[in-house]
Amino acid sequence: MQRLYTYPASFEESISRALSKHQLTLKDSKALAKCVMALSDYFIHRPESPTPWNESWAQVAYLCYYLPLNSTRLRALIDEGDKRGFFDGLDRVIDFGAGLATASLTLSEKHPLKFHLVERAAEPQQLIENFFPQFKCEEWVRTFSSGRLKDPKKTLALFSYSLTELADLPDWAYECEALMLVEPSTQQDGRKLLGLRQKLLDKGYYAWAPCTHQLACPLLMNSKTDWCHDRVHFQAPEWFLKMEEQLPMKNRTLTMSYVLMRKTPPQPIQAARMVGDLLKEKGKDRQLVCRGPQREFLAWMHKTGISQEIPRGVLVELPNDMQVVSNELRLKSEIKVL
């Protein structure tokens, strides 16, 4: 039942070509790990500073570490969008704060859209143009404004790990038909994203994924600490595992917070979404579930002999015979995973 993902196969050849520029290969585990630690330390000590794209070690770290991890997360997100038909009818993408264009690269593997990348640094553009020839981009620009927006009714505004630096979306984004917002799965970034979701609902947008409803978020409204995040399992290649042996960080599972929203309403879906991990308690097991504005738990009472653990983020069909007791939905049989 685990959701197992990896990055697109075409990326590995591109990564290898780009690493050769730095006299490295995917087999140079220690050298690659050293670059990853250098960039990690840089962000720890200078969290507000821009990515040092001009540094060789920063480029290597993004290529061999952050690109595989983030593209794997995004594949899971895009898969959820595809299940709902989220990308249908869209023609172009504006990728704001694109960095190494990981989100656009990953999206282009399945959707041949017109990509416009907004990124102040010049080095990422050079890396993509030189080593990722499979990616076709309409333009790279340093800044973007409403005057550059073409056909907003068919445009997706994409913000991947770039909202954390903004107080709000830029004005032009609210003109676009669709929004794809991806942030780190931290409490601060996750709750900020939930607040933005509500603002977008108030402006007439509809939530397509991961939400199954258009009501207030129960984690935002009924808790001061909870936040919504998804988890997928990373099927890492051998070279990545060898590099990871040299690092204190392990990545068997990957998390993210995201919302996909459009001005067009989605088809209604009769399902609930698992938004928590299994909690083993005295006499019962519980798992946080979302189907509306109330903070609710599925509950498996030990006396029934039913035992079930459902992966965070998946959709489930709620049975008609469940017993509602306070904020618990007590199950009399195993629940169906969709």
Rosetta blueprint (number, residue, H / E / L):
1 M L
2 Q L
3 R L
4 L E
5 Y E
6 T L
7 Y L
8 P L
9 A L
10 S H
11 F H
12 E H
13 E H
14 S H
15 I H
16 S H
17 R H
18 A H
19 L H
20 S H
21 K L
22 H L
23 Q L
24 L L
25 T L
26 L L
27 K L
28 D L
29 S H
30 K H
31 A H
32 L H
33 A H
34 K H
35 C H
36 V H
37 M H
38 A H
39 L H
40 S H
41 D H
42 Y H
43 F H
44 I H
45 H H
46 R L
47 P L
48 E L
49 S L
50 P L
51 T L
52 P L
53 W L
54 N L
55 E L
56 S H
57 W H
58 A H
59 Q H
60 V H
61 A H
62 Y H
63 L H
64 C H
65 Y H
66 Y H
67 L H
68 P H
69 L H
70 N H
71 S H
72 T H
73 R H
74 L H
75 R H
76 A H
77 L H
78 I H
79 D H
80 E H
81 G H
82 D H
83 K H
84 R H
85 G L
86 F L
87 F L
88 D L
89 G L
90 L L
91 D L
92 R E
93 V E
94 I E
95 D E
96 F E
97 G L
98 A L
99 G L
100 L L
101 A L
102 T H
103 A H
104 S H
105 L H
106 T H
107 L H
108 S H
109 E L
110 K L
111 H L
112 P L
113 L L
114 K E
115 F E
116 H E
117 L E
118 V E
119 E L
120 R L
121 A L
122 A L
123 E H
124 P H
125 Q H
126 Q H
127 L H
128 I H
129 E H
130 N H
131 F H
132 F L
133 P L
134 Q L
135 F L
136 K L
137 C L
138 E L
139 E E
140 W E
141 V E
142 R L
143 T L
144 F L
145 S L
146 S H
147 G H
148 R H
149 L L
150 K L
151 D L
152 P H
153 K H
154 K H
155 T E
156 L E
157 A E
158 L E
159 F E
160 S E
161 Y L
162 S L
163 L H
164 T H
165 E H
166 L L
167 A L
168 D L
169 L L
170 P L
171 D H
172 W H
173 A H
174 Y H
175 E H
176 C L
177 E L
178 A E
179 L E
180 M E
181 L E
182 V E
183 E E
184 P L
185 S L
186 T L
187 Q H
188 Q H
189 D H
190 G H
191 R H
192 K H
193 L H
194 L H
195 G H
196 L H
197 R H
198 Q H
199 K H
200 L H
201 L H
202 D H
203 K L
204 G L
205 Y L
206 Y E
207 A E
208 W E
209 A E
210 P L
211 C L
212 T L
213 H L
214 Q L
215 L L
216 A L
217 C L
218 P H
219 L H
220 L H
221 M H
222 N L
223 S L
224 K L
225 T L
226 D L
227 W L
228 C L
229 H L
230 D E
231 R E
232 V E
233 H E
234 F E
235 Q L
236 A L
237 P L
238 E H
239 W H
240 F H
241 L H
242 K H
243 M H
244 E H
245 E L
246 Q L
247 L L
248 P L
249 M L
250 K L
251 N L
252 R L
253 T E
254 L E
255 T E
256 M E
257 S E
258 Y E
259 V E
260 L E
261 M E
262 R E
263 K L
264 T L
265 P L
266 P L
267 Q L
268 P L
269 I L
270 Q L
271 A L
272 A E
273 R E
274 M E
275 V L
276 G L
277 D L
278 L L
279 L E
280 K E
281 E E
282 K L
283 G L
284 K E
285 D E
286 R E
287 Q E
288 L E
289 V E
290 C E
291 R L
292 G L
293 P L
294 Q L
295 R L
296 E E
297 F E
298 L E
299 A E
300 W E
301 M E
302 H H
303 K H
304 T H
305 G L
306 I L
307 S L
308 Q L
309 E L
310 I L
311 P L
312 R L
313 G L
314 V L
315 L E
316 V E
317 E E
318 L L
319 P L
320 N L
321 D L
322 M L
323 Q E
324 V E
325 V E
326 S L
327 N L
328 E E
329 L E
330 R E
331 L L
332 K L
333 S L
334 E L
335 I L
336 K E
337 V E
338 L L
